[in-house]
Amino acid sequence: MDAMTALRYFAAGPFVLPLLAALTLALVLWAIPQLAPAHCDTLDGPVVQAAREALAKGDIAPVLAWIQEPQEAELRAAFELTLRVRKEGKEAQELADMYFFETLVRLHRAGEGAPYTGLKPSGTDVGPAVAGADAALASGSVNALVTLVTGIVAEGIRERFRVAAERRPHMQESVAAGREYVEAYVEFVHYVEGLYDDATAAHAHGEAGAAGEGEAQSTHHH
């Protein structure tokens, strides 16, 4: 039985009618190519892991920390509905679980002020920084993560500095040479300033890079 047939079958029961629209939307979102990776949007991320734990225990407590207090009523209603539908068989359970995952992640993203574009599959590449952050918490040591991030940042600063420093002595030789220096100078300064802005400001996840870049470009014009 495919997903849409399953939806029609289970929707025939009065206990599932409220789920039909939400599940259809979930399936549509699932089919849309996703944009930048977001850790909490993945099926093997910490938010969905908490959801699986809550459903296995029949206790909503493990997921409440991932949403804001004003969102609790909506999530509790979705949780109770999911628990009822899960009893109707394996296919109903799979659909109901996905509905709950979608609801939880959507509310979590909204609480952080970040957009929600659907769940991403297990195994989605979240990048070495996020993977390193999770590994640090799991191991109890942040040393490897600090080495990773500071190493990449240092390399980025040094390379941009090298290019700007090499072009600086030649900037008066011609207009073209001057423009090449200015291009390298702007790249160097914006890069450093963006890093500093991101390091000293709190951003909702999924927005840090864009916000940092925007601040650098709007605050200073080089």
N, CA, C and O of each residue as an XYZ file, in Angstrom:
888
protein
N       0.856     -1.200      0.000
C       0.000      0.000      0.000
C       0.886      1.242      0.000
O       1.728      1.395      0.885
N       0.708      2.147     -0.993
C       1.531      3.339     -1.013
C       1.009      4.362     -0.014
O      -0.029      4.173      0.620
N       1.770      5.464      0.108
C       1.459      6.431      1.166
C       0.093      7.070      0.975
O      -0.659      7.223      1.937
N      -0.238      7.447     -0.275
C      -1.512      8.109     -0.497
C      -2.685      7.160     -0.297
O      -3.730      7.567      0.210
N      -2.521      5.883     -0.694
C      -3.573      4.896     -0.450
C      -3.771      4.712      1.042
O      -4.898      4.605      1.528
N      -2.657      4.676      1.762
C      -2.733      4.531      3.219
C      -3.473      5.705      3.835
O      -4.289      5.530      4.740
N      -3.187      6.894      3.346
C      -3.872      8.068      3.869
C      -5.381      7.955      3.681
O      -6.149      8.238      4.600
N      -5.805      7.536      2.479
C      -7.232      7.418      2.217
C      -7.863      6.350      3.111
O      -8.971      6.520      3.621
N      -7.137      5.251      3.288
C      -7.660      4.153      4.090
C      -7.861      4.574      5.540
O      -8.927      4.370      6.121
N      -6.808      5.169      6.114
C      -6.905      5.525      7.521
C      -7.810      6.732      7.751
O      -8.405      6.881      8.818
N      -7.904      7.578      6.751
C      -8.777      8.745      6.896
C     -10.245      8.348      6.939
O     -11.093      9.145      7.341
N     -10.551      7.115      6.525
C     -11.933      6.655      6.560
C     -12.435      6.520      7.988
O     -13.639      6.567      8.237
N     -11.508      6.351      8.925
C     -11.904      6.241     10.326
C     -12.054      7.600     10.947
O     -11.274      8.494     10.617
N     -12.993      7.811     11.815
C     -13.238      9.114     12.422
C     -12.078      9.615     13.266
O     -11.937     10.816     13.495
N     -11.238      8.672     13.730
C     -10.142      9.066     14.604
C      -9.002      9.724     13.851
O      -8.120     10.311     14.477
N      -8.990      9.644     12.529
C      -7.859     10.148     11.769
C      -8.197     11.357     10.920
O      -7.289     11.997     10.389
N      -9.444     11.687     10.774
C      -9.823     12.799      9.910
C      -9.034     14.077     10.182
O      -8.641     14.746      9.226
N      -8.779     14.452     11.453
C      -7.999     15.676     11.682
C      -6.581     15.600     11.154
O      -5.935     16.630     10.959
N      -6.085     14.386     10.918
C      -4.708     14.236     10.465
C      -4.552     14.396      8.956
O      -3.449     14.672      8.485
N      -5.609     14.235      8.201
C      -5.498     14.131      6.754
C      -4.797     15.334      6.137
O      -3.842     15.169      5.378
N      -5.252     16.525      6.449
C      -4.649     17.715      5.845
C      -3.196     17.865      6.253
O      -2.341     18.183      5.426
N      -2.919     17.638      7.515
C      -1.549     17.800      8.002
C      -0.601     16.783      7.381
O       0.525     17.124      7.019
N      -1.046     15.544      7.255
C      -0.201     14.502      6.675
C       0.025     14.728      5.197
O       1.120     14.484      4.690
N      -0.995     15.190      4.501
C      -0.825     15.482      3.078
C       0.210     16.578      2.894
O       1.066     16.487      2.014
N       0.138     17.614      3.720
C       1.129     18.688      3.666
C       2.512     18.160      3.968
O       3.486     18.553      3.326
N       2.607     17.268      4.947
C       3.906     16.689      5.307
C       4.511     15.942      4.134
O       5.708     16.060      3.873
N       3.692     15.172      3.420
C       4.205     14.414      2.279
C       4.654     15.343      1.158
O       5.653     15.075      0.491
N       3.924     16.429      0.949
C       4.311     17.392     -0.079
C       5.638     18.042      0.274
O       6.527     18.157     -0.569
N       5.766     18.468      1.527
C       7.002     19.094      1.966
C       8.177     18.138      1.859
O       9.292     18.542      1.529
N       7.918     16.864      2.142
C       8.971     15.850      2.072
C       9.511     15.733      0.647
O      10.694     15.453      0.449
N       8.650     15.948     -0.338
C       9.050     15.771     -1.733
C       9.768     16.988     -2.297
O      10.393     16.897     -3.354
N       9.691     18.132     -1.609
C      10.326     19.344     -2.101
C      11.816     19.287     -1.797
O      12.187     18.995     -0.660
N      12.682     19.554     -2.767
C      14.120     19.567     -2.500
C      14.433     20.570     -1.399
O      13.964     21.708     -1.428
N      15.223     20.138     -0.436
C      15.512     20.983      0.709
C      16.678     21.916      0.414
O      17.484     21.659     -0.481
N      16.756     23.001      1.175
C      17.797     23.987      0.987
C      18.956     23.689      1.936
O      19.399     22.544      2.029
N      19.440     24.686      2.627
C      20.590     24.476      3.491
C      20.263     23.514      4.630
O      19.152     23.531      5.160
N      21.226     22.680      5.005
C      20.980     21.732      6.073
C      20.705     22.427      7.397
O      21.343     23.430      7.716
N      19.772     21.908      8.161
C      19.476     22.418      9.491
C      19.370     21.238     10.417
O      18.551     20.346     10.198
N      20.183     21.218     11.444
C      20.329     20.047     12.293
C      19.013     19.557     12.866
O      18.730     18.359     12.838
N      18.211     20.463     13.382
C      16.980     20.056     14.050
C      15.908     19.608     13.066
O      14.856     19.122     13.481
N      16.159     19.762     11.776
C      15.185     19.348     10.766
C      15.389     17.918     10.286
O      14.597     17.427      9.481
N      16.425     17.240     10.754
C      16.719     15.908     10.241
C      16.028     14.824     11.061
O      15.783     14.989     12.256
N      15.719     13.715     10.395
C      15.043     12.613     11.081
C      15.930     11.930     12.113
O      15.423     11.235     12.993
N      17.240     12.113     12.021
C      18.111     11.552     13.045
C      18.698     12.646     13.946
O      19.662     12.411     14.673
N      18.103     13.842     13.887
C      18.545     14.942     14.735
C      17.967     14.833     16.137
O      17.126     13.971     16.396
N      18.405     15.689     17.035
C      18.002     15.593     18.445
C      16.513     15.839     18.696
O      15.951     15.280     19.638
N      15.867     16.665     17.873
C      14.445     16.956     18.100
C      13.598     15.716     17.811
O      12.744     15.341     18.614
N      13.836     15.089     16.676
C      13.077     13.893     16.326
C      13.454     12.728     17.246
O      12.604     11.891     17.553
N      14.691     12.662     17.681
C      15.081     11.630     18.645
C      14.272     11.767     19.928
O      13.823     10.774     20.499
N      14.091     13.004     20.374
C      13.274     13.247     21.564
C      11.828     12.848     21.305
O      11.158     12.321     22.194
N      11.338     13.100     20.080
C       9.963     12.733     19.728
C       9.793     11.212     19.755
O       8.789     10.707     20.258
N      10.763     10.491     19.221
C      10.688      9.019     19.240
C      10.643      8.497     20.678
O       9.900      7.569     20.997
N      11.448      9.110     21.526
C      11.469      8.699     22.934
C      10.117      8.956     23.593
O       9.606      8.116     24.334
N       9.544     10.126     23.314
C       8.250     10.477     23.910
C       7.167      9.502     23.463
O       6.358      9.064     24.281
N       7.140      9.158     22.179
C       6.124      8.238     21.667
C       6.328      6.833     22.225
O       5.358      6.141     22.534
N       7.572      6.413     22.354
C       7.850      5.081     22.893
C       7.402      4.965     24.341
O       6.931      3.909     24.764
N       7.545      6.041     25.101
C       7.165      6.049     26.508
C       5.701      6.400     26.719
O       5.138      6.131     27.780
N       5.077      7.010     25.689
C       3.722      7.507     25.867
C       3.694      8.693     26.807
O       2.699      8.937     27.490
N       4.805      9.437     26.836
C       4.964     10.566     27.759
C       5.538     11.743     26.976
O       6.604     11.616     26.374
N       4.868     12.857     26.973
C       5.283     14.007     26.183
C       6.476     14.754     26.770
O       7.070     15.596     26.098
N       6.828     14.456     28.009
C       7.862     15.215     28.708
C       9.170     15.371     27.932
O       9.728     16.469     27.936
N       9.691     14.335     27.268
C      10.997     14.490     26.600
C      11.045     15.561     25.513
O      12.133     16.022     25.168
N       9.898     15.971     24.962
C       9.926     16.930     23.853
C       9.588     18.357     24.270
O       9.784     19.287     23.487
N       9.091     18.543     25.471
C       8.632     19.876     25.865
C       9.765     20.899     25.912
O       9.539     22.088     25.685
N      10.974     20.443     26.205
C      12.103     21.377     26.257
C      12.427     21.975     24.896
O      13.092     23.008     24.821
N      11.969     21.340     23.817
C      12.299     21.788     22.469
C      11.323     22.824     21.920
O      11.504     23.299     20.799
N      10.296     23.184     22.681
C       9.335     24.193     22.234
C       9.147     25.243     23.311
O       9.610     25.091     24.442
N       8.452     26.321     22.935
C       8.164     27.391     23.889
C       6.837     27.109     24.596
O       5.987     26.383     24.081
N       6.677     27.684     25.763
C       5.479     27.426     26.575
C       4.168     27.717     25.835
O       3.229     26.929     25.950
N       4.070     28.824     25.075
C       2.806     29.083     24.366
C       2.463     28.018     23.311
O       1.323     27.955     22.850
N       3.422     27.196     22.932
C       3.196     26.180     21.910
C       2.761     24.829     22.496
O       2.438     23.903     21.751
N       2.756     24.723     23.802
C       2.501     23.430     24.440
C       1.125     22.862     24.117
O       0.994     21.661     23.879
N       0.113     23.697     24.105
C      -1.246     23.194     23.887
C      -1.355     22.524     22.519
O      -1.932     21.443     22.401
N      -0.804     23.157     21.488
C      -0.858     22.571     20.147
C      -0.100     21.251     20.099
O      -0.565     20.281     19.500
N       1.070     21.218     20.733
C       1.862     19.984     20.693
C       1.203     18.870     21.503
O       1.235     17.710     21.094
N       0.617     19.204     22.627
C      -0.058     18.183     23.435
C      -1.229     17.570     22.662
O      -1.446     16.359     22.705
N      -1.976     18.416     21.960
C      -3.101     17.908     21.177
C      -2.605     16.971     20.080
O      -3.200     15.921     19.840
N      -1.510     17.354     19.413
C      -0.944     16.510     18.366
C      -0.420     15.201     18.949
O      -0.532     14.148     18.321
N       0.138     15.266     20.122
C       0.685     14.074     20.768
C      -0.427     13.086     21.118
O      -0.307     11.891     20.849
N      -1.500     13.584     21.716
C      -2.615     12.709     22.091
C      -3.253     12.076     20.866
O      -3.599     10.895     20.884
N      -3.409     12.855     19.801
C      -3.978     12.326     18.569
C      -3.073     11.254     17.970
O      -3.540     10.218     17.495
N      -1.774     11.524     18.003
C      -0.805     10.561     17.472
C      -0.865      9.255     18.237
O      -0.840      8.184     17.631
N      -0.943      9.323     19.552
C      -0.999      8.099     20.367
C      -2.235      7.272     20.030
O      -2.170      6.044     19.995
N      -3.362      7.941     19.781
C      -4.571      7.208     19.446
C      -4.448      6.522     18.082
O      -4.820      5.360     17.923
N      -3.929      7.252     17.118
C      -3.830      6.708     15.764
C      -2.812      5.579     15.690
O      -2.991      4.637     14.919
N      -1.756      5.662     16.474
C      -0.701      4.636     16.441
C      -1.239      3.237     16.748
O      -0.638      2.237     16.354
N      -2.355      3.170     17.442
C      -2.913      1.874     17.837
C      -3.612      1.160     16.682
O      -3.997     -0.002     16.818
N      -3.778      1.837     15.552
C      -4.549      1.275     14.447
C      -3.729      0.428     13.486
O      -4.245      0.007     12.451
N      -2.470      0.170     13.803
C      -1.655     -0.685     12.947
C      -0.358     -0.018     12.546
O      -0.147      1.166     12.806
N       0.515     -0.794     11.905
C       1.850     -0.314     11.566
C       1.822      0.881     10.632
O       2.538      1.855     10.862
N       1.013      0.830      9.585
C       0.977      1.926      8.623
C       0.408      3.190      9.250
O       0.890      4.294      8.998
N      -0.612      3.018     10.059
C      -1.179      4.174     10.756
C      -0.138      4.769     11.698
O      -0.033      5.989     11.825
N       0.630      3.903     12.358
C       1.658      4.373     13.274
C       2.725      5.186     12.541
O       3.151      6.236     13.023
N       3.153      4.702     11.383
C       4.179      5.415     10.625
C       3.702      6.800     10.200
O       4.441      7.779     10.305
N       2.464      6.875      9.722
C       1.916      8.163      9.309
C       1.716      9.101     10.495
O       2.005     10.296     10.418
N       1.222      8.544     11.580
C       0.985      9.367     12.763
C       2.300      9.882     13.342
O       2.396     11.038     13.754
N       3.306      9.020     13.368
C       4.610      9.441     13.883
C       5.180     10.581     13.052
O       5.708     11.550     13.596
N       5.073     10.461     11.724
C       5.595     11.518     10.856
C       4.853     12.834     11.090
O       5.452     13.909     11.085
N       3.549     12.730     11.292
C       2.749     13.921     11.606
C       3.258     14.591     12.884
O       3.373     15.815     12.946
N       3.561     13.782     13.900
C       4.038     14.349     15.158
C       5.437     14.942     14.993
O       5.724     16.011     15.531
N       6.307     14.253     14.251
C       7.649     14.790     14.009
C       7.556     16.144     13.317
O       8.234     17.098     13.698
N       6.704     16.212     12.289
C       6.543     17.457     11.539
C       6.041     18.576     12.451
O       6.541     19.700     12.406
N       5.055     18.256     13.271
C       4.475     19.269     14.158
C       5.507     19.777     15.151
O       5.639     20.983     15.360
N       6.238     18.851     15.762
C       7.235     19.230     16.757
C       8.340     20.089     16.154
O       8.684     21.135     16.704
N       8.889     19.659     15.037
C       9.988     20.406     14.420
C       9.508     21.776     13.937
O      10.222     22.769     14.070
N       8.309     21.825     13.382
C       7.756     23.108     12.935
C       7.636     24.081     14.103
O       8.006     25.249     13.980
N       7.122     23.607     15.230
C       6.971     24.464     16.396
C       8.332     24.872     16.960
O       8.532     26.013     17.376
N       9.252     23.926     16.964
C      10.599     24.236     17.451
C      11.255     25.324     16.606
O      11.825     26.272     17.147
N      11.177     25.190     15.290
C      11.763     26.186     14.406
C      11.091     27.549     14.584
O      11.758     28.583     14.591
N       9.768     27.537     14.728
C       9.048     28.794     14.925
C       9.485     29.464     16.218
O       9.631     30.685     16.272
N       9.692     28.675     17.249
C      10.124     29.218     18.531
C      11.502     29.854     18.469
O      11.820     30.750     19.251
N      12.318     29.384     17.535
C      13.653     29.939     17.363
C      13.685     31.065     16.340
O      14.736     31.656     16.092
N      12.529     31.360     15.746
C      12.485     32.404     14.738
C      13.095     31.986     13.418
O      13.521     32.836     12.637
N      13.145     30.680     13.155
C      13.752     30.159     11.933
C      12.673     29.550     11.046
O      11.657     29.077     11.557
N      12.870     29.551      9.736
C      11.862     28.989      8.826
C      11.822     27.474      8.886
O      12.820     26.830      9.210
N      10.669     26.908      8.575
C      10.510     25.458      8.523
C      10.180     25.045      7.096
O       9.219     25.546      6.512
N      10.966     24.138      6.531
C      10.764     23.708      5.151
C      10.578     22.208      5.031
O      10.751     21.646      3.949
N      10.226     21.552      6.129
C      10.005     20.109      6.086
C      11.154     19.332      6.692
O      12.241     19.866      6.911
N      10.895     18.060      6.959
C      11.920     17.199      7.530
C      12.901     16.727      6.471
O      12.529     16.502      5.319
N      14.138     16.583      6.865
C      15.171     16.063      5.982
C      15.485     14.623      6.385
O      15.373     14.275      7.560
N      15.871     13.792      5.436
C      16.071     12.368      5.731
C      17.237     12.102      6.662
O      18.126     12.939      6.820
N      17.224     10.921      7.282
C      18.350     10.495      8.103
C      19.601     10.444      7.238
O      19.542     10.088      6.061
N      20.721     10.801      7.828
C      21.968     10.787      7.082
C      22.268     12.077      6.363
O      23.297     12.184      5.695
N      21.383     13.079      6.485
C      21.650     14.378      5.866
C      22.959     14.946      6.418
O      23.190     14.939      7.627
N      23.791     15.426      5.533
C      25.071     15.998      5.942
C      24.833     17.347      6.611
O      24.423     18.308      5.961
N      25.091     17.411      7.902
C      24.890     18.653      8.641
C      26.180     19.444      8.772
O      26.196     20.521      9.368
N      27.262     18.909      8.215
C      28.533     19.624      8.245
C      29.379     19.255      9.453
O      28.852     18.808     10.472
N      30.682     19.440      9.342
C      31.594     19.039     10.419
C      31.418     19.822     11.711
O      31.694     19.297     12.790
N      30.963     21.074     11.622
C      30.817     21.869     12.845
C      29.698     21.324     13.723
O      29.880     21.147     14.927
N      28.545     21.060     13.123
C      27.419     20.525     13.886
C      27.734     19.119     14.395
O      27.482     18.792     15.555
N      28.289     18.293     13.505
C      28.664     16.943     13.925
C      29.690     16.997     15.048
O      29.638     16.203     15.988
N      30.620     17.939     14.944
C      31.627     18.086     15.991
C      31.045     18.564     17.306
O      31.496     18.159     18.378
N      30.027     19.440     17.223
C      29.371     19.917     18.440
C      28.659     18.771     19.156
O      28.738     18.649     20.378
N      27.965     17.933     18.385
C      27.297     16.776     18.984
C      28.308     15.809     19.591
O      28.098     15.275     20.679
N      29.407     15.593     18.871
C      30.439     14.684     19.362
C      31.071     15.213     20.647
O      31.402     14.440     21.545
N      31.237     16.529     20.731
C      31.808     17.137     21.928
C      30.912     16.898     23.141
O      31.388     16.542     24.219
N      29.616     17.097     22.948
C      28.686     16.879     24.064
C      28.638     15.403     24.454
O      28.537     15.068     25.634
N      28.711     14.524     23.453
C      28.659     13.090     23.743
C      29.914     12.617     24.484
O      29.841     11.741     25.346
N      31.057     13.201     24.140
C      32.317     12.765     24.745
C      32.664     13.524     26.015
O      33.458     13.058     26.832
N      32.066     14.691     26.173
C      32.386     15.509     27.335
C      33.624     16.361     27.145
O      34.099     16.979     28.098
N      34.162     16.408     25.922
C      35.344     17.222     25.645
C      35.110     18.065     24.403
O      34.636     17.568     23.381
N      35.447     19.352     24.501
C      35.247     20.273     23.391
C      36.543     20.534     22.627
O      36.540     21.300     21.663
N      37.634     19.922     23.031
C      38.944     20.243     22.461
C      39.005     20.041     20.947
O      39.499     20.904     20.222
N      38.506     18.909     20.474
C      38.564     18.631     19.036
C      37.755     19.651     18.246
O      38.173     20.072     17.168
N      36.611     20.047     18.771
C      35.769     21.028     18.095
C      36.446     22.393     18.041
O      36.416     23.065     17.010
N      37.052     22.796     19.148
C      37.763     24.075     19.176
C      38.897     24.077     18.161
O      39.104     25.062     17.451
N      39.627     22.973     18.096
C      40.727     22.865     17.135
C      40.210     22.954     15.706
O      40.796     23.641     14.869
N      39.109     22.257     15.427
C      38.520     22.273     14.085
C      38.117     23.683     13.664
O      38.519     24.165     12.605
N      37.319     24.337     14.504
C      36.760     25.643     14.135
C      37.839     26.721     14.087
O      37.910     27.487     13.126
N      38.672     26.784     15.113
C      39.705     27.829     15.133
C      40.718     27.633     14.015
O      41.265     28.600     13.484
N      40.966     26.375     13.659
C      41.892     26.115     12.564
C      41.372     26.642     11.246
O      42.107     27.270     10.484
N      40.090     26.384     10.976
C      39.479     26.852      9.729
C      39.391     28.377      9.701
O      39.649     29.000      8.671
N      39.028     28.972     10.833
C      38.938     30.426     10.908
C      40.311     31.058     10.693
O      40.445     32.025      9.942
N      41.320     30.516     11.348
C      42.676     31.057     11.205
C      43.153     30.961      9.760
O      43.767     31.893      9.238
N      42.869     29.830      9.118
C      43.259     29.656      7.723
C      42.565     30.681      6.826
O      43.183     31.247      5.924
N      41.274     30.913      7.081
C      40.534     31.882      6.290
C      41.072     33.285      6.442
O      41.172     34.021      5.461
N      41.423     33.669      7.670
C      41.974     35.007      7.909
C      43.332     35.148      7.252
O      43.607     36.144      6.584
N      44.180     34.151      7.442
C      45.543     34.226      6.895
C      45.550     34.314      5.370
O      46.313     35.087      4.791
N      44.686     33.508      4.715
C      44.657     33.505      3.261
C      44.178     34.843      2.715
O      44.755     35.364      1.761
N      43.140     35.399      3.302
C      42.636     36.695      2.826
C      43.626     37.813      3.116
O      43.778     38.747      2.329
N      44.298     37.703      4.259
C      45.343     38.689      4.570
C      46.491     38.595      3.562
O      47.008     39.615      3.106
N      46.886     37.362      3.218
C      47.983     37.161      2.272
C      47.682     37.840      0.932
O      48.532     38.541      0.383
N      46.482     37.632      0.415
C      46.124     38.203     -0.881
C      46.123     39.730     -0.807
O      46.671     40.391     -1.689
N      45.517     40.291      0.232
C      45.460     41.748      0.357
C      46.856     42.341      0.540
O      47.179     43.375     -0.045
N      47.681     41.680      1.357
C      49.034     42.187      1.607
C      49.894     42.138      0.345
O      50.713     43.031      0.128
N      49.723     41.117     -0.488
C      50.488     41.004     -1.729
C      50.090     42.086     -2.727
O      50.936     42.579     -3.473
N      48.820     42.459     -2.748
C      48.346     43.443     -3.728
C      48.557     44.884     -3.268
O      48.601     45.795     -4.095
N      48.687     45.097     -1.974
C      48.767     46.457     -1.429
C      49.918     47.283     -2.015
O      49.699     48.437     -2.382
N      51.141     46.733     -2.117
C      52.249     47.549     -2.642
C      52.070     47.975     -4.097
O      52.736     48.908     -4.547
N      51.193     47.318     -4.834
C      51.023     47.599     -6.257
C      49.780     48.430     -6.563
O      49.466     48.664     -7.730
N      49.084     48.869     -5.546
C      47.786     49.502     -5.768
C      47.892     50.818     -6.539
O      46.927     51.229     -7.183
N      49.053     51.489     -6.485
C      49.221     52.768     -7.183
C      49.759     52.604     -8.596
O      49.934     53.593     -9.308
N      50.024     51.371     -9.010
C      50.637     51.147    -10.316
C      49.666     51.382    -11.464
O      50.070     51.829    -12.537
N      48.413     51.090    -11.249
C      47.392     51.289    -12.278
C      46.020     51.230    -11.632
O      45.866     50.792    -10.492
N      45.028     51.681    -12.384
C      43.658     51.596    -11.869
C      43.269     50.139    -11.647
O      42.640     49.811    -10.641
N      43.643     49.255    -12.587
C      43.309     47.839    -12.455
C      43.943     47.242    -11.210
O      43.305     46.476    -10.489
N      45.208     47.596    -10.957
C      45.897     47.088     -9.775
C      45.251     47.625     -8.504
O      45.130     46.909     -7.510
N      44.839     48.882     -8.543
C      44.168     49.473     -7.382
C      42.857     48.779     -7.087
O      42.513     48.542     -5.929
N      42.126     48.455     -8.143
C      40.848     47.772     -7.942
C      41.049     46.352     -7.407
O      40.262     45.872     -6.591
N      42.094     45.696     -7.867
C      42.385     44.357     -7.361
C      42.694     44.397     -5.874
O      42.284     43.516     -5.118
N      43.431     45.441     -5.457
C      43.714     45.576     -4.030
C      42.444     45.851     -3.234
O      42.210     45.239     -2.192
N      41.630     46.772     -3.728
C      40.395     47.109     -3.019
C      39.506     45.883     -2.874
O      38.906     45.667     -1.821
N      39.422     45.078     -3.934
C      38.623     43.852     -3.867
C      39.127     42.926     -2.764
O      38.340     42.387     -1.986
N      40.451     42.747     -2.705
C      41.038     41.875     -1.682
C      40.864     42.479     -0.292
O      40.598     41.762      0.672
N      41.014     43.803     -0.191
C      40.856     44.492      1.095
C      39.444     44.311      1.642
O      39.261     43.964      2.809
N      38.448     44.550      0.788
C      37.054     44.419      1.213
C      36.758     42.985      1.638
O      36.107     42.761      2.659
N      37.231     42.018      0.864
C      37.017     40.617      1.206
C      37.638     40.281      2.560
O      37.017     39.599      3.376
N      38.840     40.748      2.797
C      39.546     40.496      4.044
C      38.823     41.118      5.242
O      38.567     40.447      6.242
N      38.502     42.397      5.127
C      37.887     43.100      6.253
C      36.473     42.583      6.536
O      36.103     42.399      7.695
N      35.689     42.351      5.493
C      34.340     41.834      5.705
C      34.369     40.443      6.327
O      33.540     40.121      7.179
N      35.307     39.634      5.909
C      35.416     38.287      6.466
C      35.698     38.347      7.972
O      35.033     37.681      8.766
N      36.694     39.155      8.349
C      37.055     39.259      9.769
C      35.914     39.877     10.575
O      35.587     39.413     11.667
N      35.325     40.915     10.026
C      34.239     41.583     10.745
C      33.026     40.665     10.897
O      32.377     40.652     11.942
N      32.728     39.900      9.846
C      31.618     38.960      9.926
C      31.848     37.908     10.983
O      30.935     37.556     11.730
N      33.079     37.401     11.048
C      33.414     36.420     12.084
C      33.233     37.019     13.475
O      32.671     36.384     14.368
N      33.710     38.234     13.645
C      33.596     38.884     14.948
C      32.142     39.111     15.327
O      31.749     38.871     16.469
N      31.338     39.574     14.368
C      29.923     39.816     14.639
C      29.215     38.526     15.046
O      28.429     38.512     15.993
N      29.500     37.446     14.323
C      28.864     36.167     14.645
C      29.303     35.652     16.008
O      28.518     35.036     16.728
N      30.552     35.906     16.357
C      31.084     35.404     17.624
C      30.583     36.191     18.824
O      30.593     35.686     19.947
N      30.146     37.422     18.594
C      29.746     38.271     19.718
C      28.248     38.548     19.767
O      27.788     39.290     20.635
N      27.477     37.964     18.847
C      26.032     38.192     18.829
C      25.306     36.863     18.854
O      25.796     35.873     18.310
N      24.131     36.834     19.486
C      23.309     35.625     19.535
C      22.318     35.670     18.388
O      21.619     36.666     18.199
N      22.259     34.564     17.607
C      21.333     34.480     16.482
C      20.513     33.207     16.599
O      20.984     32.207     17.140
N      19.287     33.244     16.094
C      18.503     32.019     15.963
C      19.216     31.124     14.970
O      19.758     31.606     13.975
N      19.221     29.780     15.238
C      19.944     28.909     14.332
C      19.304     28.937     12.961
O      18.086     29.019     12.802
N      20.201     28.865     11.961
C      19.747     28.986     10.589
C      19.829     30.415     10.075
O      19.618     30.662      8.888
N      20.140     31.378     10.980
C      20.180     32.765     10.575
C      21.517     33.431     10.871
O      21.741     34.568     10.454
N      22.409     32.745     11.583
C      23.637     33.373     12.064
C      24.481     33.928     10.936
O      24.902     35.084     10.983
N      24.737     33.103      9.909
C      25.602     33.547      8.836
C      25.040     34.739      8.102
O      25.749     35.714      7.854
N      23.763     34.668      7.750
C      23.145     35.752      6.988
C      23.102     37.028      7.801
O      23.341     38.119      7.283
N      22.787     36.880      9.104
C      22.701     38.065      9.942
C      24.065     38.702     10.099
O      24.192     39.925     10.024
N      25.110     37.872     10.322
C      26.451     38.400     10.493
C      26.902     39.144      9.266
O      27.473     40.230      9.370
N      26.652     38.569      8.087
C      27.055     39.206      6.843
C      26.314     40.503      6.642
O      26.893     41.500      6.210
N      25.016     40.491      6.959
C      24.218     41.687      6.788
C      24.684     42.812      7.680
O      24.725     43.969      7.262
N      25.046     42.468      8.945
C      25.517     43.491      9.860
C      26.819     44.106      9.364
O      27.014     45.319      9.426
N      27.720     43.232      8.861
C      29.010     43.722      8.412
C      28.839     44.679      7.245
O      29.524     45.700      7.172
N      27.939     44.359      6.339
C      27.787     45.179      5.157
C      26.961     46.432      5.408
O      27.158     47.453      4.750
N      26.038     46.355      6.359
C      25.181     47.513      6.595
C      25.804     48.488      7.585
O      25.517     49.684      7.533
N      26.675     47.985      8.509
C      27.248     48.852      9.516
C      28.437     49.625      8.966
O      28.618     50.806      9.264
N      29.269     48.925      8.136
C      30.471     49.565      7.612
C      30.513     49.413      6.111
O      30.136     48.369      5.579
N      30.960     50.426      5.432
C      31.065     50.381      3.977
C      32.520     50.654      3.624
O      32.997     51.783      3.747
N      33.221     49.615      3.186
C      34.646     49.781      2.874
C      34.847     50.011      1.381
O      35.980     50.172      0.928
